[in-house]
Amino acid sequence: MKKLKTKKALAKRVRITRKGKVLRRKAGKSHLLSSKSKKRKRQLRKQGLVKERYTKMVKRALPYS
């Protein structure tokens, strides 16, 4: 059987936890930060979870993670 290829673009953006959840970085924290409140920027620091309906697709694209 052939080796499966990992989707490298996705591998750079997400991380799979030991329990199988998929973590991602939240959008909106790269530029135009002066107009955003401290609270909003602080909440954007935390990692978000990929929604359950997309986790199956993500795991298929990352076969060895």
C-alpha positions as CSV (number, residue, x, y, z in Angstrom):
1,M,0.0,0.0,0.0
2,K,1.2,3.5,-0.9
3,K,2.2,6.0,1.8
4,L,-0.5,8.6,2.4
5,K,0.5,12.2,1.9
6,T,0.0,14.8,4.6
7,K,-1.6,18.1,3.6
8,K,1.2,20.4,4.7
9,A,-0.8,23.6,4.6
10,L,-3.3,22.2,7.1
11,A,-0.5,20.6,9.2
12,K,0.9,24.1,9.8
13,R,-2.4,25.5,10.9
14,V,-3.8,22.8,13.3
15,R,-2.7,20.5,16.0
16,I,-4.4,17.3,17.1
17,T,-4.6,16.6,20.9
18,R,-4.2,13.2,22.6
19,K,-8.0,12.9,22.9
20,G,-8.5,13.6,19.2
21,K,-9.7,17.2,19.3
22,V,-8.3,19.6,16.7
23,L,-6.9,22.9,17.9
24,R,-6.6,26.0,15.6
25,R,-5.4,29.6,15.9
26,K,-8.2,32.2,16.1
27,A,-8.5,34.7,13.3
28,G,-8.2,38.4,13.6
29,K,-5.0,38.9,15.6
30,S,-2.4,39.8,12.9
31,H,-3.0,43.4,12.1
32,L,-5.4,46.4,12.8
33,L,-5.1,45.7,16.5
34,S,-5.2,49.2,17.7
35,S,-9.0,49.4,17.1
36,K,-9.7,46.2,19.0
37,S,-10.2,46.1,22.7
38,K,-7.8,44.6,25.2
39,K,-10.4,42.0,26.1
40,R,-10.9,41.0,22.5
41,K,-7.2,40.7,21.8
42,R,-6.7,38.6,25.0
43,Q,-9.5,36.2,24.0
44,L,-7.9,35.9,20.6
45,R,-4.7,34.6,22.2
46,K,-6.4,31.4,23.2
47,Q,-6.6,28.5,20.8
48,G,-9.9,27.5,19.4
49,L,-11.3,24.1,18.6
50,V,-12.3,23.1,15.1
51,K,-16.0,22.3,14.9
52,E,-16.9,18.7,15.2
53,R,-18.3,18.5,11.7
54,Y,-14.9,19.4,10.2
55,T,-12.7,17.2,12.5
56,K,-13.2,14.1,10.3
57,M,-12.0,16.0,7.2
58,V,-9.0,17.4,9.1
59,K,-7.9,14.0,10.4
60,R,-8.2,12.5,6.9
61,A,-5.9,15.2,5.6
62,L,-3.4,14.5,8.4
63,P,-3.0,10.7,8.3
64,Y,0.1,10.4,10.6
65,S,-0.8,12.9,13.4
